Amino acid sequence: EEERMLKEIEKIGKIIISLVLKDTPQRVREFLRAPRFYSYGREPRKLQEELGKIVGILNQAIEKGRGDLHLVVIEKLQRLAEEYNYEALKVFLGGYYFWIEELDKAEEVFIKISEEGSEFKGFAWCALGIIAEKKGEWREAKERYEKVIALAPLSIEAKEAEEALKRLE
């Protein structure tokens, strides 16, 4: 915990992007219902400005129920995620696709995260299980949940996967 804090202190002044994740089982499922992130810091300035614009467009999309604006948000998020390589932005993007029911796109994003050796690998596999479940692909969902348990048996995501496997039996 102390090492993590020191790393965060080093970043003061630089943009830090944090996902809103609970520390309880069901956190992946809850995140996919309404994904959120926060950003802190000032540099790089271009990233800060872009994130501010994205949040404004996202709020308009939600308030006005405009699907076209959701697509604008996604395009901008994809570009930033690629340019700055922030893991949190990639996870948010996958969650956002799920939230607007673009399941195939969400699946693509989470597959990529699961293959990258990301710290969100278990989270991504759990999200992939949820996506398969939503698509009615029960065998695939089961395999993905089992992968979560194999990768990180003591994680919160493993508990969520175990609950999902019980549901699928």
N, C-alpha and C positions, 0 to 999 in steps of 0.2 A: 504494500500500500504506500509506503514511504517513497519507494523508487518511482512509482507511478506519479505521485505528487511532484517529485523533483522534475520529472520529464515534463509535466504540465507547466511548471513554473518556468522552465526553459523557453516555453512557447509564448510567454506573455508578449503581447504585441503582434504575434502572428495569428492568423485565423485558426480557430479551433472549432471543429464541427462536432456536435454531440447529438446522438440519437436519444429519443425519449423511450427508454426500455425499462419495464418493471423488473424486479428481481424475484419474481414468483413464476411458478409454472403457469402456462397460458400466455407468457409474455410475447411469444412470436405471434400467436393468434390475435392478441390484443393490438399489437403493433400494426398488423396487416389491416385492421379495421379502420384506423385513422393514423397513418404514419406521421410523425413529427420530428423535426430536428431544430436545433438552435445553433447559431454561430456566434462566436465571440472573437474579438480582436480587430486589428486595423490593417494588417498587411497579409497578403498582397492586396492593395487597394482595389484593383480590378475585380478580384474575387468578392470582396466585401460589397462592392457596388452591384455586381451581378446577383448575389444572393438576396440583396434588398429588393431588387426588381422582381426576382422570382417569387418572393414572398408576397409582394403586391399583386402579381398576376394570379398566384394561387388563391389568395383571398377573394379576388374578383370571380374566379372560376367557381369557387364554392358558393359565394353569395348569390351569384346570378345563374348557377347551374349550367354553365357553358362548357360543353365538352371541347370546343375548339381551343379554349384557353388552357384546358388541362394538357392538350397536345403541345402548346407553346411551352408550358412549364417543363414538360418531359424533355423536349428538344434542348432547352437551356440546361437542364440538369445533366443530361447525357454529355453535353459538350464540356461542362465544368468537371464532371466526374472523370472524363478522359484527360482533360488538360491538367488537372491538379491531383488526380489519383487519390482522392479522399475515400477511404473505405466506407465511411458513414454515408457519403452521398450515393454511393453505389447501392447500399442496403436500402436507403430511403427511396431510391428510384425503383427498385424491385417492389417495395411495399406500396409505392404510389401506383404502379401498374396494377397491382392486385386490387387496390382500393377502387380504381376506376374500372375494374373487371376486364382488364386486358391480361388474361391469365397466361396466354402463350408468351407474351412479352415479359411478364413477371418471371415466368419459368426460365426464360433465356438469361435474364439478369442473375437470378439466384444460382443457376448452373455455373455461370462464369465465376461468381464469387466462390462457389464450392470447389472449383478447380484451381483457384489462384493461391491456395495456401493461406487464405485470409484468416484473421482472428475471428471472423464471423462465419467460419465454415460450418460449425454445428448449427448455428442460427439459420444459415442458408439451407441446409439439408432439412431442417424442421419446416421451414417455409415451403420447400419443395414438396414435402409430405402433405402439407395443408392444401397446396395448389392441386396436387393429384386427387386428394379427397374431394375438393370442390368440383373437379372435373368428372368425378365418379370413377376414377381409375384406382380401384381399391388395392389391387396387387402392388401397383407402383407406389402408392401411398405407404403401404406396409413396408416395402423394401427401403424406402427413404427414411422412415422413422427408425427402422432397425439400424440404418447407417448412422444416424445421430447417436444412438446408444453405443454403437461400436467406437465411434470417434471420440466421444466425450461422455463416458458412462456416469460421471458424477456431476454433470452440468445441469443447469436449470432446463435447458432444451431437452436433455435426456428424460427428465421427469415428464415434460410435456409430451414427448414422443411415447413414453410408456403409457400415459393416459390415453393417447390417441389409439395406440395398438389395442388397448382394452376395448375401446369403442368399436373398433373395426372387427373384433372377434365375433 
